[in-house]
Amino acid sequence: MAITDISLCTAALLLIGADEITSFSDSTREAKLCKSLYSTTKDGLLQSHPWRFAINQVELNKLAATPLYGFSAAFQLPTNYLRLIKKNPPTLDYEIHEDKIYCNATQLKITYAFSPPEHKFPAYFARALEFDLARLLAIALQEDADKAAVYGNLLKQQLIDAKLIDSQNSGGTGTSPGTQSYLAVRG
């Protein structure tokens, strides 16, 4: 089954023992709460860690307008931008205001977090999002702090597991050359 915003919310609702939804436009309290909570919860979780499946790199478009804030250039951030992870050149001073990044560069490349469509979420992230939604819905829908605490603890453990799995999607840096001599001595 494809992962959707509705399937994630329904799973969270079922976890806390609530009724499932078929759409955010359902006339139920569950649908109204899910509609209200879903986007910010999803984006907050995506912003909380540099998830490998939600990272993109791009060279930004320099804007012709006169930049503000004492910088010589302004660049347009992508429409799906959530969080800056890296910039090139790396030593560049910058400020982000609204949907622009201001700096003193003639060109700027960034690595950034974005919000991919739900069907691109790996299972480890989808489960974390379900637990996060369940935690919030337990309070908002059922006023059950104990249940919210249970899902808060499950979320913490799932995030540890998810970050470990996600980190394995990178080649890493390997063993640094200076470390290899220490390894050789240990035999």
C-alpha positions in Angstrom: 0.0 0.0 0.0 1.3 3.5 -0.9 2.0 5.8 1.9 -0.2 8.9 1.9 -1.0 11.7 4.3 -4.3 10.0 5.1 -2.8 6.6 5.6 -0.2 8.0 8.1 -3.0 9.9 10.0 -5.2 6.8 10.0 -2.4 4.7 11.3 -1.8 7.2 14.1 -5.5 7.3 14.9 -5.8 3.5 15.0 -2.7 3.4 17.3 -4.6 5.4 20.0 -7.9 3.6 19.5 -9.7 6.3 17.5 -11.7 6.0 14.4 -10.0 6.1 11.0 -10.5 8.8 8.4 -10.8 8.7 4.6 -10.1 12.3 3.9 -9.1 15.6 5.7 -12.5 16.9 4.6 -14.4 14.3 6.6 -16.8 16.0 9.1 -15.3 14.2 12.1 -13.2 15.6 14.9 -10.4 13.1 13.9 -10.2 14.5 10.4 -10.2 18.1 11.5 -7.4 17.5 14.0 -5.4 15.5 11.5 -5.8 18.3 8.9 -4.7 20.8 11.5 -1.7 18.8 12.9 -0.3 16.9 9.9 1.7 19.4 7.8 3.5 21.1 10.7 4.2 17.7 12.4 5.6 16.3 9.2 7.7 19.3 8.4 9.0 19.6 11.9 10.2 16.0 11.8 11.8 16.5 8.4 13.6 19.6 9.8 14.8 17.8 12.9 17.5 15.8 11.1 19.2 15.8 7.7 17.3 12.7 6.4 19.1 11.3 3.4 15.8 10.8 1.5 14.8 14.5 1.9 18.0 16.3 0.9 18.6 18.1 -2.4 21.5 20.1 -3.8 21.0 23.1 -6.1 22.7 26.2 -7.4 20.6 29.1 -6.4 19.4 31.9 -8.7 20.9 35.2 -7.9 18.2 37.9 -7.8 18.6 41.2 -9.7 17.0 43.3 -6.9 19.2 45.2 -4.5 19.9 43.0 -1.5 19.2 44.0 2.0 21.0 43.6 5.4 24.4 44.9 4.2 25.1 42.0 1.8 26.0 42.3 -1.8 23.8 39.5 -3.2 20.4 37.9 -2.6 19.5 34.4 -3.8 16.0 32.8 -4.1 15.5 29.7 -2.0 13.7 26.7 -3.6 9.9 26.6 -3.1 10.2 23.2 -1.3 13.0 24.5 1.1 12.7 23.5 4.8 16.2 23.9 6.2 19.8 24.7 5.1 22.2 21.9 5.6 25.4 23.1 3.8 26.4 26.0 1.6 29.2 26.4 -0.9 31.4 28.4 -0.3 31.3 27.0 3.2 32.9 30.0 5.0 30.4 32.5 3.7 28.5 34.7 6.2 24.8 34.7 5.4 21.4 35.5 6.7 18.1 33.9 5.6 15.0 36.1 5.6 11.7 34.9 4.3 12.4 32.9 1.1 15.8 34.5 0.3 19.4 34.0 1.5 21.6 37.1 1.7 25.4 36.9 1.4 28.5 38.3 -0.3 28.9 35.8 -3.1 28.5 35.8 -6.9 27.2 32.3 -6.9 25.8 30.0 -4.2 25.2 26.3 -4.1 23.3 24.7 -1.2 22.4 21.4 0.3 19.0 21.7 1.9 16.2 19.7 3.4 12.9 19.5 1.5 9.5 17.9 1.9 9.2 14.9 -0.4 5.9 13.4 -1.3 4.7 10.8 1.2 5.1 7.9 -1.1 8.8 8.6 -1.0 9.0 8.2 2.8 11.0 5.1 3.9 9.2 2.9 6.4 11.4 4.0 9.3 10.4 7.7 8.8 6.8 6.9 8.2 6.6 5.0 11.5 8.3 7.9 13.4 5.7 10.3 11.9 2.9 7.9 12.9 4.2 7.9 16.5 4.6 11.6 16.5 1.0 12.1 15.3 -0.3 9.5 17.8 1.4 11.4 20.6 -0.3 14.7 19.6 -3.7 13.1 18.8 -3.7 11.3 22.2 -3.8 14.6 23.9 -5.9 16.6 21.4 -8.5 13.9 20.8 -8.6 11.9 23.9 -6.9 14.1 26.6 -4.9 11.0 27.5 -1.5 12.1 28.8 -0.4 8.6 29.7 -1.0 7.4 26.1 0.7 10.5 24.8 3.7 9.6 27.0 3.8 6.1 25.7 3.9 7.3 22.1 6.4 10.0 23.0 8.7 7.2 24.3 8.1 5.1 21.2 8.9 8.1 19.0 12.2 8.7 20.8 13.3 5.1 20.2 12.0 5.1 16.6 14.0 8.2 15.9 17.2 6.6 17.2 16.5 3.6 15.0 15.5 5.7 12.0 18.6 7.9 12.2 20.8 4.8 12.4 19.2 3.3 9.3 19.2 6.6 7.5 22.9 7.2 8.2 23.7 3.9 6.5 22.5 5.4 3.2 25.7 7.4 3.0 29.2 6.2 2.1 30.6 8.0 5.1 34.1 9.3 5.2 35.9 6.1 5.8 39.0 5.8 8.0 41.1 8.9 7.9 44.7 8.4 6.7 46.2 9.4 10.1 44.1 6.7 11.8 45.3 3.9 9.6 48.8 3.9 11.2 47.2 3.5 14.7 45.2 0.5 13.4 48.3 -1.0 11.9 50.2 -0.8 15.2 47.3 -2.6 17.0 47.6 -5.5 14.5 
